Amino acid sequence: PLFDLGLPAYYITAVAEASSNLSRYDGLRYGKRAEASSGDSSDLSLMEAISANRGALLGDEPLRRILMGTYTLSEGYGDALYKKAQVVRKKVQSQMQEVL
């Protein structure tokens, strides 16, 4: 009966983990950096630099996953979404073990 909840639980878990893993690709510590429009990247603020790097170097789907995962893990929704998805995931896993 819980198999139909497996896909929503997977999607919530996947975007949360993708957001957590992709957050390190900001182009500040390592990796390629996007070219600044003014030619000098030293005058950009931290958030502007991160936004410029991610916008130029990541595609639409990674950016979408970062946004959705950040929302899923945010203060008010971490318990409501992510933790419940983990509970459902465990229940689906135990049901699969029983079937197999």
JOPE-V48761 format. One record per helix or strand of 2 or more residues. SS is the DSSP state (H for helix, E for strand). FROM is the first residue (numbers start at 0). LEN is the number of residues. If there is no record, write none. Layout:
((SS/FROM/LEN) (SS/FROM/LEN))
This chain:
((H/2/20) (H/40/3) (H/45/12) (H/59/14) (H/77/22))
